[in-house]
Every structure is written in structure tokens, then in C-alpha cells.
Amino acid sequence: MKGITQLRVGDPVDHYLLIKQSTKGVTTVGKPFMSLILQDKSGDIEAKLWDTNDEHEKLYGASQIVRVGGEIQDYRGKFQLRVKSIRPVKSEEPIAINDLVPSSEKPKEELMEELLQYFFEMKNPLIQRITRHLMKKHQTEFMTFPAATKNHHDYASGLIDHVVSMLKLGKALCDLYPTLNKDLLYAGIILHDIGKVIELSGPVATTYTIEGNLLGHITIMVNEISKAAEELEIEGEEVMLLQHMVLSHHGKEEWGSPKRPALREAEMLHYIDNIDAKMNMLNRALDKTNPGEFSERLFPLENRSFYKPTFE
């Protein structure tokens, strides 16, 4: 059976799906409805439930498995699931959450092996010690968490997948531009999003934690670097520069960075992060697009559609 994101407009749906997100709303005429993000291993899709009540909210909350019947429709350039029937899964049905949670193509253990190789290229012992310390401290979550709740690398082990991909990009840039400091760039790549293991709830039905909502992963990680330096009794410019790498990696204040990049390596980190996130979104959108057609609209890419050529 095809995954939910591999279906096309007009295709029928009769799938077991996991409710990734569930939010309630009210129509312009005051009628309650629910917006659901439903997922299986292929990815996720939005659906609406109309004329809902308190009972529906209990039955169709995040992390619930449901059996859904309906069809795929196009709504303003995006695929949406038109629900004709929905019910909670029965205890005797052979389906589990792990069957429906998307994950990285490479096993997380293989990704970690790749990541560890980059420590051998680091020459600055202070930067290496702080980075290794923080990675070990959060290693279990770092290997299993997504990198986001939506848009890019929003699947189990998406965080480490994102970081390893960024490290490969960083290595290529360092080979091309030897003036870049490998220690700072690699450490910045490894550390920049580790705060997400505290900001986010985990790989299933991912939401923001209280710390995530009040502080955010950037502030969380700046504090973590400070704590690590104290525990390891490390002082020096390196600590401040690592904090700056994390503080500035979103690039602009309006994109969530408290500071704009003021280091050559921080500027590159911002571009590398952006490139990898955008490529992940493009690949996933074009994977479910037929050759000779345009993808669905991608909101984080100015709501543009992208063409898939007929040749390879």
C-alpha cells in the first residue's frame, strides 16, 4: 500500500494514520472544527473534521492512531485529506505507533559513527572538549529527536540527520576556503540545534515544551555551553565564540537570532543550516511530484511551487 504522501489528487484513502497534531478552531459562522496533521512513515498531510464536539477532541488528540477513509484533494495548491470516515484504532488491530513514525533513511547509529569522525579533525582542545561533553550529555535524545515540528527534518532522528548533512557541507566549504576555522565551524554545526532536545517533546507527536515556548533552543544552548565550560573548568575566548555561533545561526533578528553573525564561521553556519533545511523540504516535496508537474506550494519557500523535470 502506498504511503499517505505518495498518493495523488483523487486517490482514495483507507489508511491507519497517527495524529501528529490536533488543534481546534471555529468557522466564520461559529461552528467548531478540528485541524489534524496525520502521518505515516511516508510523511504527513493535513485534514479537517467539521462540526466537532468535546467527544471528538478526546478521541482525536495528538498521538492517537486512527483508521481514516476519504480521498486526496488539492486545497490552494497543497494536498489535503478529505475525510469521509474516521475512527480510533481498536486494541486488536495490528498497528503500533512505531509503524507510523517517519525516521531518517540511515540508521541513527550509522549517523553517529559519521558524526564522531569530525572530532578527529578538530585541533583546539577547549572547543573539542566542550562540544564532546555536550553531545555526550544529550546523546540519546540527540540521536532520536526530530529537528523541528514541521517543514524540515521533522521525523525521528531528523536532528542528527540534519547535523551530519551540515557537517558534510561544512567540510566541503573548509576544503574550498581554507581560511575557515574547522574547529569553530564543526562545533557550531554540532551544537547549534542540540537545544532542541529540551525545546521539543520528542519524536512522536512533537510539540514545544514549556522551556521551548519560554526560552527556545538558542537560549537553552547558550546556557548549556556556559554550564559545560564551568563543569570542565574551561575559560577563554572559545567559550564566547561558541555561544556566538549558536546565538547567530538563524542569521537575522526577525528570524529568531538574538545576534547577527559577526564571525566568518557564524555566517557560513547560517548558510549551511539554511541550505540543508531547504534541500530537505525540496527533496520531500519533489519525491511526491510526478515528472513534468509542479510540486505543492511550500510555505517556507515563499509559497512557491517547484517543477520536476521529465529527464534525470
ZAMARGU-4260 file (C-alpha; in steps of 0.2 Angstrom, whole numbers, plus 5000, padded with zeros to 4 digits):
<rodrens>
0) 5000/5000/5000 | 5006/5017/4996 | 5010/5029/5010 | 4999/5044/5013 | 5011/5057/5004
5) 5013/5046/4989 | 4995/5047/4984 | 4989/5059/4971 | 4974/5071/4970 | 4958/5060/4968
10) 4966/5044/4975 | 4956/5035/4988 | 4962/5034/5006 | 4959/5019/5018 | 4974/5020/5030
15) 4980/5019/5048 | 4987/5036/5052 | 4995/5044/5068 | 4988/5060/5073 | 5004/5071/5074
20) 4995/5087/5078 | 4977/5091/5083 | 4970/5109/5085 | 4953/5116/5087 | 4945/5131/5078
25) 4929/5140/5074 | 4922/5144/5057 | 4916/5161/5052 | 4899/5156/5056 | 4904/5150/5074
30) 4904/5131/5070 | 4918/5121/5079 | 4930/5111/5068 | 4947/5102/5071 | 4963/5103/5060
35) 4973/5087/5061 | 4990/5083/5054 | 4990/5065/5050 | 5006/5054/5047 | 5013/5038/5042
40) 5031/5033/5038 | 5030/5042/5021 | 5026/5059/5029 | 5011/5069/5034 | 4996/5078/5027
45) 4983/5090/5034 | 4964/5085/5036 | 4949/5094/5043 | 4935/5087/5054 | 4919/5098/5053
50) 4905/5100/5066 | 4916/5093/5080 | 4912/5092/5099 | 4920/5088/5115 | 4920/5070/5112
55) 4929/5072/5096 | 4943/5082/5104 | 4945/5067/5117 | 4945/5054/5103 | 4956/5063/5090
60) 4970/5071/5101 | 4989/5070/5096 | 4997/5053/5097 | 4981/5044/5094 | 4981/5031/5080
65) 4966/5032/5068 | 4958/5022/5053 | 4954/5035/5040 | 4944/5034/5024 | 4942/5048/5011
70) 4952/5055/4996 | 4966/5066/4992 | 4961/5084/4986 | 4970/5100/4981 | 4967/5114/4993
75) 4975/5131/4987 | 4990/5121/4979 | 4993/5109/4994 | 4987/5091/4996 | 4974/5089/5009
80) 4965/5073/5015 | 4946/5075/5013 | 4939/5064/5027 | 4924/5053/5024 | 4926/5042/5039
85) 4937/5041/5054 | 4938/5030/5070 | 4951/5027/5084 | 4961/5011/5081 | 4954/4995/5090
90) 4966/4986/5103 | 4966/4970/5092 | 4971/4979/5076 | 4989/4975/5071 | 4996/4993/5071
95) 5008/5002/5083 | 5015/5020/5084 | 5032/5014/5078 | 5024/5008/5062 | 5018/5026/5058
100) 5033/5037/5064 | 5044/5043/5049 | 5063/5042/5053 | 5079/5045/5044 | 5084/5034/5030
105) 5101/5030/5038 | 5100/5021/5055 | 5104/5033/5069 | 5119/5023/5074 | 5127/5025/5057
110) 5124/5043/5058 | 5133/5045/5075 | 5148/5035/5068 | 5149/5048/5054 | 5147/5062/5066
115) 5161/5056/5078 | 5174/5056/5063 | 5173/5075/5063 | 5181/5076/5081 | 5197/5069/5074
120) 5199/5085/5063 | 5197/5097/5077 | 5213/5104/5084 | 5208/5116/5098 | 5206/5105/5114
125) 5194/5118/5123 | 5182/5118/5108 | 5183/5099/5106 | 5180/5096/5125 | 5165/5107/5127
130) 5157/5100/5111 | 5160/5082/5115 | 5154/5085/5133 | 5138/5092/5127 | 5135/5079/5114
135) 5138/5065/5126 | 5126/5073/5139 | 5112/5074/5127 | 5117/5059/5115 | 5101/5048/5117
140) 5089/5062/5113 | 5101/5069/5100 | 5100/5053/5091 | 5081/5051/5091 | 5074/5068/5091
145) 5067/5077/5075 | 5075/5094/5070 | 5058/5103/5070 | 5039/5101/5072 | 5036/5104/5054
150) 5044/5109/5037 | 5062/5101/5038 | 5069/5085/5046 | 5053/5084/5056 | 5055/5065/5059
155) 5063/5053/5071 | 5082/5055/5071 | 5080/5071/5060 | 5091/5081/5071 | 5106/5070/5069
160) 5102/5068/5051 | 5102/5087/5048 | 5118/5089/5058 | 5128/5075/5049 | 5122/5083/5032
165) 5128/5100/5038 | 5145/5093/5043 | 5147/5086/5025 | 5143/5103/5018 | 5155/5112/5031
170) 5169/5100/5026 | 5167/5104/5008 | 5167/5123/5012 | 5183/5121/5023 | 5191/5112/5008
175) 5186/5126/4996 | 5190/5140/5009 | 5205/5135/5020 | 5204/5152/5030 | 5188/5145/5039
180) 5192/5138/5056 | 5186/5120/5056 | 5185/5119/5075 | 5173/5133/5076 | 5163/5128/5061
185) 5161/5110/5065 | 5157/5113/5084 | 5145/5126/5079 | 5136/5114/5067 | 5136/5100/5080
190) 5130/5112/5094 | 5118/5124/5085 | 5102/5114/5087 | 5106/5102/5102 | 5095/5114/5112
195) 5080/5106/5103 | 5081/5091/5114 | 5075/5102/5128 | 5064/5113/5117 | 5054/5099/5109
200) 5044/5085/5117 | 5052/5070/5107 | 5050/5061/5090 | 5031/5056/5092 | 5018/5070/5090
205) 5031/5083/5093 | 5026/5099/5102 | 5035/5113/5111 | 5039/5110/5129 | 5037/5124/5142
210) 5056/5128/5141 | 5054/5128/5122 | 5040/5140/5122 | 5048/5152/5136 | 5066/5151/5131
215) 5069/5142/5114 | 5083/5131/5108 | 5095/5146/5106 | 5094/5152/5123 | 5094/5135/5130
220) 5110/5130/5121 | 5120/5146/5126 | 5116/5142/5144 | 5122/5124/5141 | 5138/5130/5134
225) 5141/5141/5149 | 5137/5126/5161 | 5149/5115/5151 | 5163/5127/5152 | 5161/5129/5171
230) 5160/5110/5174 | 5175/5107/5163 | 5184/5122/5171 | 5187/5130/5154 | 5189/5149/5152
235) 5194/5159/5136 | 5188/5166/5120 | 5182/5150/5114 | 5168/5149/5126 | 5161/5166/5120
240) 5164/5162/5101 | 5154/5145/5103 | 5140/5154/5111 | 5140/5167/5097 | 5139/5153/5084
245) 5123/5147/5092 | 5116/5164/5095 | 5118/5170/5077 | 5114/5154/5067 | 5097/5160/5062
250) 5105/5175/5053 | 5093/5189/5057 | 5084/5195/5072 | 5067/5193/5064 | 5072/5175/5060
255) 5075/5172/5079 | 5093/5176/5081 | 5097/5187/5096 | 5113/5192/5086 | 5118/5193/5068
260) 5133/5183/5063 | 5149/5193/5067 | 5161/5178/5064 | 5166/5172/5047 | 5162/5154/5053
265) 5145/5160/5060 | 5140/5167/5043 | 5144/5151/5035 | 5135/5141/5048 | 5119/5151/5045
270) 5120/5147/5026 | 5124/5129/5028 | 5109/5127/5040 | 5098/5136/5028 | 5104/5126/5013
275) 5101/5109/5021 | 5084/5114/5028 | 5078/5120/5011 | 5085/5105/5002 | 5076/5093/5014
280) 5060/5102/5010 | 5063/5102/4991 | 5068/5084/4991 | 5052/5078/5001 | 5041/5089/4990
285) 5048/5083/4973 | 5048/5065/4979 | 5029/5065/4979 | 5028/5075/4962 | 5026/5067/4945
290) 5039/5072/4932 | 5033/5086/4921 | 5022/5093/4935 | 5024/5106/4949 | 5025/5102/4967
295) 5013/5108/4980 | 5016/5125/4987 | 5030/5126/5000 | 5025/5139/5013 | 5043/5141/5020
300) 5049/5145/5002 | 5038/5160/4999 | 5024/5148/4995 | 5032/5143/4978 | 5029/5128/4968
305) 5044/5119/4960 | 5045/5110/4944 | 5051/5092/4942 | 5060/5089/4925 | 5055/5075/4914
310) 5073/5069/4912 | 5086/5063/4926
</rodrens>
